Amino acid sequence: MRKCKFPLWSLILVGICSFIIGIVWLTGMQFTHNLPARPTTTVETNSLPSLAPMVKEASKAVVNISTIRVIKGPGPVFKYFFGPFGEEDPFREFFERFFGEIPQPEMKQRSLGSGFIIDKDGYILTNNHVIEKATKITIRLLNHKEYKAEIVGRDPKTDIALLKINAHNLPVLSLGDSDKLQVGDWVVAIGNPFGLGHTVTIGIISAKERIIGAGPYDHFLQTDAAINPGNSGGPLLNLRGEVVGINTAIVAQAQGIGFAIPINMAKKIVPQLKKHHRVVRGWLGVMIQEVTPQIAQALGVKEPQGALIADVTPNSPAEKAGLRRGDIIIEYNGHPIKEMNELPRLVAVTPVGERVKIKVWRDGKEKTFTVTIGELKEEMAEEQGVVPSGYDLGIEVTEITPSIAARLGIDKGVVISRVRPGSLAYEAGLRRGDVILEINKKPIIKLDDYYQAIKRLKPGESVLFLVKRQEGTLFIPLQIPKGE
């Protein structure tokens, strides 16, 4: 028999440890058995319920829009039938001589878009570019019924159009409040991208008050909800199913960047389209430009904000009220003006004939004026230009010639005859042909005035030039480097 090699005390120790482990294991099993079941719900089911019920209801009021435009073909008809030699066809002169100028063929161009019903009697809101120049507009509802639409009114400046179909008791979408939107809010887009009717995408509000160069009243919502060609005119909805925007534009080279017109802008326009078939806008009669940090420093303003008046139209409401060039509009009828682009939008929606209070910064202090808003006529195209400065800032100047005086309608100032590329003046924006009218708000009548003003400039100083170009008048700031 083989003897055990382990001492007795080690065997006793192993037995005690095994007993303790068994007790702990049994106790743990009992404790685990008494624990409540682990929750199986997910974040998605609690915080973001299905959007299906809202989408199902909203889709009833979203429509697909198809249009037909008649356009001229690329060339004479006979070219296609008699011109195998193209432009060098030897028979071309023969046909033109005996048959006269042969008209270009007409071709039908089809396009698709979206829209949504805002009135049970058949009023539909969409983009102007969806129906512009259309000779036939067809509306298709979710139930596949089709109607011929008529244009009630349209506004190219904001890209909004109002259509009407002969139908009643239609489902409608409620219009929300786009001013209450915050960056990060969930939104849903419904539309007709690439002809794929009633397509739904979801995203968030990525930014507000975007200016994309689409027109004078840019004020877009930016979203990453997928928007594609054909979505134009469709609704952008909040999670309550209210319209907060009209899907309008995309950045073709990007992903997740789409733009929508805020619905509050459309709310102000739709009543006018119904009543007048066009939009009547308010008119102030000023040319404005951005208040840059350099301009703010030159005019003694603490913050670079507001709208700087570069010129005032003669006999305009602004001139009659006492506003003048160099004023910085900091408040319009109780609304603070932070960005220059806010002012045109506020003026445009002001009823014609209304008296408004305008607060400006002039000569180091605030002043308030009362202005009676006029009507903006179509021929009153809002011009905006820019012009710059110089001495050996990199420019050469000369007296105004009679031809320049006649062309620009002025008889004072000095003309920039040369701008050195890369110079301070060039970088500031001054160009050949600009007429310098003022330097630091001091009139420049002749060459001597210009040279005297330049001699007074100091290193590190901000210089403010008032210049005139053929397009208009504007202020140009220039910063003199320290040590020069």
C-alpha positions as CSV (number, residue, x, y, z in Angstrom):
1,M,0.0,0.0,0.0
2,R,1.3,3.4,-1.0
3,K,1.5,6.0,1.9
4,C,0.0,9.4,1.5
5,K,2.6,12.0,1.0
6,F,0.5,14.9,2.4
7,P,0.5,15.7,6.1
8,L,-2.8,15.4,8.0
9,W,-3.1,19.2,8.8
10,S,-3.1,20.1,5.1
11,L,-6.0,17.7,4.4
12,I,-8.0,19.2,7.3
13,L,-7.4,22.8,5.8
14,V,-8.6,21.8,2.4
15,G,-11.8,20.3,3.9
16,I,-12.5,23.5,5.8
17,C,-12.0,25.7,2.7
18,S,-14.3,23.5,0.6
19,F,-17.0,23.8,3.3
20,I,-16.8,27.6,3.3
21,I,-16.8,27.9,-0.5
22,G,-19.9,25.6,-0.6
23,I,-21.8,27.8,1.9
24,V,-20.9,31.0,0.0
25,W,-22.0,29.5,-3.3
26,L,-25.4,28.3,-1.9
27,T,-26.0,31.8,-0.4
28,G,-25.1,33.5,-3.7
29,M,-27.5,31.3,-5.6
30,Q,-30.3,32.2,-3.2
31,F,-29.5,35.9,-3.4
32,T,-29.4,35.9,-7.2
33,H,-32.7,34.0,-7.3
34,N,-34.4,36.8,-5.2
35,L,-33.1,39.7,-7.5
36,P,-35.7,41.4,-9.8
37,A,-35.5,40.6,-13.5
38,R,-33.1,42.8,-15.5
39,P,-35.0,45.3,-17.6
40,T,-35.1,44.6,-21.3
41,T,-36.4,47.9,-22.6
42,T,-34.1,50.0,-24.8
43,V,-33.4,53.7,-25.0
44,E,-35.1,53.8,-28.4
45,T,-38.4,52.5,-27.2
46,N,-38.5,55.0,-24.3
47,S,-37.1,58.2,-25.8
48,L,-37.9,58.0,-29.5
49,P,-41.2,56.1,-30.2
50,S,-42.1,55.1,-33.7
51,L,-42.9,58.0,-36.1
52,A,-45.2,55.8,-38.1
53,P,-48.5,57.2,-36.8
54,M,-47.5,60.8,-37.4
55,V,-46.0,60.1,-40.8
56,K,-49.1,58.1,-41.8
57,E,-51.4,61.1,-41.0
58,A,-49.1,63.8,-42.4
59,S,-48.5,61.9,-45.7
60,K,-52.2,62.3,-46.6
61,A,-51.6,66.1,-47.1
62,V,-48.3,65.8,-49.0
63,V,-48.6,65.9,-52.8
64,N,-46.4,65.0,-55.7
65,I,-46.1,67.7,-58.4
66,S,-45.3,67.1,-62.0
67,T,-44.9,69.9,-64.5
68,I,-44.4,70.4,-68.2
69,R,-42.4,73.3,-69.7
70,V,-42.3,74.1,-73.4
71,I,-38.7,75.1,-74.4
72,K,-37.0,75.9,-77.7
73,G,-34.9,73.2,-79.2
74,P,-31.2,73.6,-79.9
75,G,-31.4,74.5,-83.6
76,P,-33.4,75.0,-86.8
77,V,-35.8,72.1,-87.7
78,F,-34.2,71.7,-91.2
79,K,-30.9,71.0,-89.6
80,Y,-32.2,67.7,-88.3
81,F,-33.8,66.6,-91.6
82,F,-31.7,68.3,-94.3
83,G,-28.4,68.9,-92.7
84,P,-26.2,65.8,-92.6
85,F,-23.2,68.1,-93.0
86,G,-24.0,70.1,-89.8
87,E,-23.1,73.8,-89.9
88,E,-21.3,73.4,-93.2
89,D,-24.5,72.0,-95.0
90,P,-24.3,73.4,-98.6
91,F,-28.1,73.3,-98.8
92,R,-28.6,75.5,-95.7
93,E,-28.4,78.8,-97.6
94,F,-30.8,77.5,-100.2
95,F,-33.5,76.6,-97.6
96,E,-33.1,79.8,-95.6
97,R,-33.3,81.9,-98.8
98,F,-36.5,80.3,-100.2
99,F,-38.3,79.3,-96.9
100,G,-37.1,82.1,-94.7
101,E,-35.8,81.7,-91.2
102,I,-36.9,78.3,-90.0
103,P,-38.1,78.4,-86.4
104,Q,-36.5,76.3,-83.7
105,P,-38.6,73.3,-82.6
106,E,-40.5,73.3,-79.4
107,M,-39.7,70.6,-76.9
108,K,-41.5,69.5,-73.8
109,Q,-39.5,69.3,-70.6
110,R,-40.9,67.4,-67.6
111,S,-39.9,67.9,-64.0
112,L,-41.0,66.7,-60.6
113,G,-41.4,68.3,-57.2
114,S,-43.4,68.2,-54.0
115,G,-45.9,70.3,-52.1
116,F,-48.4,70.1,-49.2
117,I,-52.0,71.1,-48.7
118,I,-52.6,74.0,-46.3
119,D,-56.4,74.5,-46.8
120,K,-59.1,71.8,-47.2
121,D,-60.4,73.7,-50.3
122,G,-57.3,72.8,-52.3
123,Y,-54.6,75.4,-51.6
124,I,-51.1,73.9,-51.9
125,L,-47.8,75.4,-50.9
126,T,-44.6,74.7,-52.8
127,N,-41.4,76.3,-54.2
128,N,-41.6,78.8,-57.0
129,H,-38.7,77.0,-58.8
130,V,-40.8,73.8,-58.9
131,I,-43.6,75.5,-61.0
132,E,-41.7,78.4,-62.7
133,K,-42.5,78.6,-66.5
134,A,-44.7,75.5,-66.3
135,T,-47.4,75.3,-68.9
136,K,-49.1,72.4,-67.2
137,I,-49.1,71.4,-63.5
138,T,-50.4,68.1,-62.2
139,I,-51.0,67.3,-58.6
140,R,-51.1,63.7,-57.4
141,L,-52.4,62.8,-53.9
142,L,-51.5,59.9,-51.7
143,N,-54.7,58.1,-52.9
144,H,-53.4,58.4,-56.5
145,K,-56.1,61.0,-57.5
146,E,-54.7,63.6,-59.9
147,Y,-55.8,67.2,-60.4
148,K,-54.8,70.0,-62.7
149,A,-53.4,72.9,-60.7
150,E,-53.5,76.7,-61.3
151,I,-51.0,79.2,-59.9
152,V,-52.6,81.5,-57.4
153,G,-49.5,83.6,-56.8
154,R,-45.8,83.2,-56.5
155,D,-42.8,85.1,-55.1
156,P,-39.4,84.4,-56.8
157,K,-37.5,86.4,-54.1
158,T,-38.4,83.9,-51.4
159,D,-39.0,81.0,-53.7
160,I,-42.6,80.4,-52.5
161,A,-45.6,79.6,-54.7
162,L,-49.3,79.0,-53.9
163,L,-51.3,76.6,-56.1
164,K,-55.0,75.7,-56.2
165,I,-56.8,72.5,-57.2
166,N,-60.5,72.0,-57.7
167,A,-61.1,69.7,-54.7
168,H,-62.7,70.0,-51.2
169,N,-62.5,68.4,-47.8
170,L,-58.9,67.6,-48.3
171,P,-56.5,66.6,-45.5
172,V,-54.3,69.5,-44.4
173,L,-51.1,70.0,-42.5
174,S,-50.9,72.4,-39.5
175,L,-48.3,75.2,-39.7
176,G,-45.9,75.3,-36.7
177,D,-43.7,78.0,-35.3
178,S,-40.2,77.9,-36.9
179,D,-38.9,80.6,-34.5
180,K,-39.2,78.1,-31.7
181,L,-36.9,75.6,-33.3
182,Q,-33.6,74.9,-31.7
183,V,-30.5,73.4,-33.2
184,G,-30.7,69.7,-32.4
185,D,-34.5,69.4,-32.7
186,W,-35.7,66.3,-34.6
187,V,-37.4,67.0,-38.0
188,V,-38.9,64.8,-40.7
189,A,-38.9,65.4,-44.5
190,I,-41.6,64.0,-46.8
191,G,-41.4,64.4,-50.5
192,N,-41.0,63.0,-54.0
193,P,-37.3,62.5,-54.5
194,F,-36.4,61.3,-58.0
195,G,-40.1,60.5,-58.5
196,L,-40.2,58.1,-55.6
197,G,-43.4,59.4,-54.2
198,H,-44.0,60.0,-50.4
199,T,-40.4,59.2,-49.3
200,V,-39.8,59.9,-45.6
201,T,-36.4,60.9,-44.1
202,I,-35.5,62.0,-40.6
203,G,-32.7,64.2,-39.2
204,I,-32.2,67.2,-37.0
205,I,-32.0,71.0,-37.3
206,S,-28.3,71.5,-38.0
207,A,-28.3,75.3,-38.0
208,K,-30.6,78.3,-38.3
209,E,-30.6,81.6,-40.2
210,R,-28.3,80.3,-43.0
211,I,-27.5,82.7,-45.9
212,I,-26.7,80.7,-49.0
213,G,-26.9,83.4,-51.7
214,A,-30.3,82.3,-53.0
215,G,-31.8,85.8,-52.8
216,P,-32.1,89.0,-50.8
217,Y,-34.2,87.4,-48.1
218,D,-32.1,84.3,-47.3
219,H,-33.0,82.9,-43.9
220,F,-32.8,79.2,-44.2
221,L,-33.0,76.3,-41.8
222,Q,-30.3,73.8,-42.3
223,T,-31.0,70.1,-41.8
224,D,-29.3,66.7,-42.2
225,A,-32.6,65.0,-43.1
226,A,-31.9,63.6,-46.5
227,I,-33.2,65.9,-49.2
228,N,-32.8,65.1,-52.9
229,P,-34.0,66.5,-56.3
230,G,-37.8,66.2,-56.2
231,N,-38.0,67.0,-52.5
232,S,-38.3,70.7,-53.3
233,G,-41.5,72.2,-52.0
234,G,-42.2,69.4,-49.6
235,P,-42.7,69.9,-45.9
236,L,-40.2,69.7,-43.1
237,L,-42.1,68.6,-40.0
238,N,-41.5,68.5,-36.3
239,L,-42.4,65.4,-34.3
240,R,-45.9,66.7,-33.7
241,G,-46.5,66.7,-37.5
242,E,-46.5,70.5,-37.8
243,V,-44.8,72.1,-40.8
244,V,-41.7,74.1,-39.7
245,G,-40.1,74.5,-43.1
246,I,-40.4,74.1,-46.9
247,N,-37.6,71.9,-48.3
248,T,-35.9,74.0,-50.9
249,A,-32.2,73.5,-51.6
250,I,-29.2,71.1,-51.2
251,V,-25.4,71.3,-51.5
252,A,-24.8,69.0,-54.4
253,Q,-21.2,68.2,-53.4
254,A,-22.1,67.4,-49.8
255,Q,-24.0,64.9,-47.8
256,G,-26.4,65.7,-45.0
257,I,-26.7,69.4,-45.9
258,G,-30.1,70.6,-46.9
259,F,-32.0,73.8,-46.6
260,A,-35.6,74.7,-45.9
261,I,-37.5,78.0,-45.9
262,P,-38.8,78.7,-42.3
263,I,-42.6,78.3,-42.3
264,N,-43.0,81.6,-40.4
265,M,-41.7,83.4,-43.5
266,A,-44.3,81.6,-45.6
267,K,-47.1,82.5,-43.2
268,K,-46.5,86.2,-43.9
269,I,-46.5,85.7,-47.6
270,V,-49.4,83.3,-48.2
271,P,-52.2,85.8,-47.3
272,Q,-50.7,88.3,-49.9
273,L,-50.5,85.6,-52.6
274,K,-54.1,84.7,-52.0
275,K,-55.3,88.4,-52.1
276,H,-53.0,90.1,-54.5
277,H,-51.4,87.1,-56.3
278,R,-48.0,88.8,-55.5
279,V,-46.1,90.1,-52.5
280,V,-46.2,93.8,-51.6
281,R,-43.0,94.6,-49.7
282,G,-42.0,97.5,-47.5
283,W,-39.3,99.9,-48.7
284,L,-36.8,102.0,-46.6
285,G,-34.5,103.4,-49.4
286,V,-31.0,102.7,-48.1
287,M,-28.0,100.7,-49.3
288,I,-26.4,98.9,-46.4
289,Q,-23.3,96.9,-45.7
290,E,-21.8,94.8,-43.0
291,V,-20.2,96.5,-39.9
292,T,-16.8,94.9,-39.8
293,P,-14.5,95.2,-36.8
294,Q,-12.4,97.8,-38.7
295,I,-15.5,99.9,-39.5
296,A,-16.7,99.6,-35.9
297,Q,-13.3,100.8,-34.7
298,A,-13.3,103.7,-37.1
299,L,-16.8,104.8,-36.2
300,G,-16.3,104.3,-32.4
301,V,-18.8,101.4,-32.0
302,K,-18.1,98.9,-29.3
303,E,-19.4,95.8,-31.2
304,P,-19.2,95.1,-34.9
305,Q,-23.0,94.7,-35.4
306,G,-25.9,96.5,-37.0
307,A,-26.4,97.6,-40.6
308,L,-24.2,100.5,-42.0
309,I,-25.9,102.9,-44.3
310,A,-23.6,103.3,-47.3
311,D,-26.1,105.4,-49.3
312,V,-29.6,106.9,-49.1
313,T,-31.9,107.0,-52.1
314,P,-33.2,110.5,-52.9
315,N,-36.8,111.2,-51.9
316,S,-37.0,107.8,-50.1
317,P,-38.7,107.2,-46.7
318,A,-35.2,107.1,-45.1
319,E,-34.1,110.4,-46.5
320,K,-37.4,112.1,-45.6
321,A,-37.0,110.8,-42.0
322,G,-33.5,112.1,-41.7
323,L,-31.4,109.0,-42.0
324,R,-28.0,109.6,-43.7
325,R,-24.9,107.9,-45.0
326,G,-22.7,106.7,-42.2
327,D,-25.5,105.9,-39.8
328,I,-25.4,102.4,-38.3
329,I,-28.9,101.0,-37.8
330,I,-28.9,99.1,-34.5
331,E,-32.6,98.6,-33.9
332,Y,-35.7,98.4,-36.2
333,N,-39.1,98.8,-34.7
334,G,-38.0,97.2,-31.4
335,H,-35.9,94.5,-33.1
336,P,-32.2,94.7,-32.4
337,I,-30.1,94.4,-35.6
338,K,-27.2,92.1,-35.0
339,E,-26.5,91.1,-38.6
340,M,-26.8,93.3,-41.7
341,N,-29.1,90.8,-43.4
342,E,-31.7,91.0,-40.7
343,L,-32.8,94.5,-41.8
344,P,-34.0,93.8,-45.4
345,R,-36.2,91.0,-44.1
346,L,-37.8,93.1,-41.4
347,V,-38.4,96.0,-43.8
348,A,-39.9,93.7,-46.4
349,V,-42.6,92.4,-44.2
350,T,-43.6,95.8,-42.8
351,P,-46.9,96.9,-44.1
352,V,-46.7,99.9,-46.5
353,G,-47.6,103.1,-44.8
354,E,-46.7,101.9,-41.3
355,R,-44.7,104.2,-39.1
356,V,-41.7,102.5,-37.5
357,K,-39.0,103.6,-35.0
358,I,-35.4,103.2,-36.2
359,K,-32.5,103.6,-33.8
360,V,-29.1,104.5,-35.2
361,W,-25.6,105.1,-34.0
362,R,-24.4,108.5,-35.2
363,D,-21.4,110.5,-34.1
364,G,-20.8,108.5,-31.0
365,K,-24.4,108.4,-29.7
366,E,-27.7,106.8,-30.3
367,K,-30.5,108.6,-32.1
368,T,-34.1,107.5,-32.9
369,F,-36.0,108.4,-36.1
370,T,-39.6,107.7,-37.1
371,V,-39.9,106.4,-40.7
372,T,-43.1,105.9,-42.8
373,I,-42.4,102.8,-44.8
374,G,-43.0,103.0,-48.6
375,E,-43.7,100.3,-51.2
376,L,-40.8,98.5,-52.9
377,K,-41.4,98.6,-56.6
378,E,-40.0,95.9,-58.9
379,E,-37.8,98.5,-60.6
380,M,-36.2,99.4,-57.3
381,A,-33.6,96.7,-57.5
382,E,-31.6,96.8,-54.3
383,E,-28.0,97.5,-55.4
384,Q,-25.0,96.8,-53.3
385,G,-21.4,97.5,-54.1
386,V,-18.1,98.1,-52.4
387,V,-15.2,100.4,-52.9
388,P,-11.7,101.1,-51.3
389,S,-8.8,103.7,-50.5
390,G,-5.2,104.8,-51.0
391,Y,-2.0,107.0,-51.1
392,D,1.0,104.8,-50.9
393,L,-1.4,102.3,-49.7
394,G,-0.8,101.0,-53.2
395,I,-2.9,103.3,-55.4
396,E,-2.6,106.2,-57.7
397,V,-5.3,108.8,-58.0
398,T,-6.3,111.6,-60.4
399,E,-8.9,114.3,-60.8
400,I,-12.4,113.5,-62.1
401,T,-12.6,113.9,-65.8
402,P,-15.8,115.3,-67.5
403,S,-16.5,111.8,-68.9
404,I,-16.3,110.2,-65.5
405,A,-18.4,113.0,-64.0
406,A,-21.1,112.5,-66.7
407,R,-21.1,108.7,-66.4
408,L,-21.3,108.5,-62.6
409,G,-23.3,111.7,-62.1
410,I,-20.8,113.3,-59.7
411,D,-18.5,116.3,-59.8
412,K,-16.3,115.8,-56.8
413,G,-13.9,113.3,-55.4
414,V,-10.7,111.6,-56.8
415,V,-10.5,108.6,-59.2
416,I,-8.3,105.6,-58.6
417,S,-6.3,105.2,-61.8
418,R,-4.1,102.3,-60.6
419,V,-4.1,99.7,-57.8
420,R,-1.0,97.7,-57.2
421,P,-1.8,94.0,-56.8
422,G,-1.1,92.7,-53.3
423,S,-1.1,96.2,-51.7
424,L,-3.1,97.3,-48.7
425,A,-5.6,99.0,-51.0
426,Y,-5.9,96.0,-53.2
427,E,-6.5,93.7,-50.2
428,A,-9.1,96.1,-48.8
429,G,-11.0,96.0,-52.0
430,L,-10.2,99.2,-53.8
431,R,-10.1,99.0,-57.6
432,R,-9.3,101.0,-60.6
433,G,-12.1,103.4,-61.5
434,D,-13.4,103.8,-57.9
435,V,-14.1,107.4,-56.9
436,I,-13.1,108.3,-53.4
437,L,-15.7,110.6,-51.9
438,E,-14.7,110.7,-48.2
439,I,-11.8,109.5,-45.9
440,N,-12.7,109.1,-42.3
441,K,-16.0,111.0,-42.9
442,K,-14.1,114.1,-44.3
443,P,-15.2,115.1,-47.8
444,I,-12.7,114.7,-50.7
445,I,-13.4,117.4,-53.3
446,K,-10.1,117.5,-55.1
447,L,-6.6,116.0,-55.1
448,D,-5.3,118.2,-52.3
449,D,-8.0,117.1,-50.0
450,Y,-7.0,113.5,-50.6
451,Y,-3.3,114.1,-50.0
452,Q,-4.0,116.0,-46.8
453,A,-6.2,113.2,-45.5
454,I,-3.5,110.6,-46.2
455,K,-0.8,112.7,-44.5
456,R,-2.9,112.6,-41.3
457,L,-3.0,108.8,-41.1
458,K,-1.1,107.1,-38.3
459,P,0.4,103.6,-37.9
460,G,-2.2,101.2,-36.5
461,E,-5.1,103.5,-37.4
462,S,-8.4,102.2,-39.0
463,V,-9.2,104.2,-42.1
464,L,-12.8,104.4,-43.5
465,F,-13.2,105.2,-47.2
466,L,-16.4,106.2,-48.9
467,V,-16.2,105.3,-52.5
468,K,-18.5,105.2,-55.5
469,R,-18.6,102.7,-58.3
470,Q,-20.9,102.4,-61.2
471,E,-23.1,99.9,-59.2
472,G,-23.4,102.1,-56.1
473,T,-21.8,103.8,-53.1
474,L,-20.3,102.0,-50.1
475,F,-17.8,102.2,-47.2
476,I,-14.4,100.4,-47.3
477,P,-12.4,100.0,-44.2
478,L,-8.6,99.7,-44.3
479,Q,-6.2,99.0,-41.5
480,I,-2.8,100.8,-41.5
481,P,-0.2,98.3,-40.1
482,K,1.7,99.4,-37.0
483,G,5.2,100.7,-37.8
484,E,4.5,101.7,-41.3
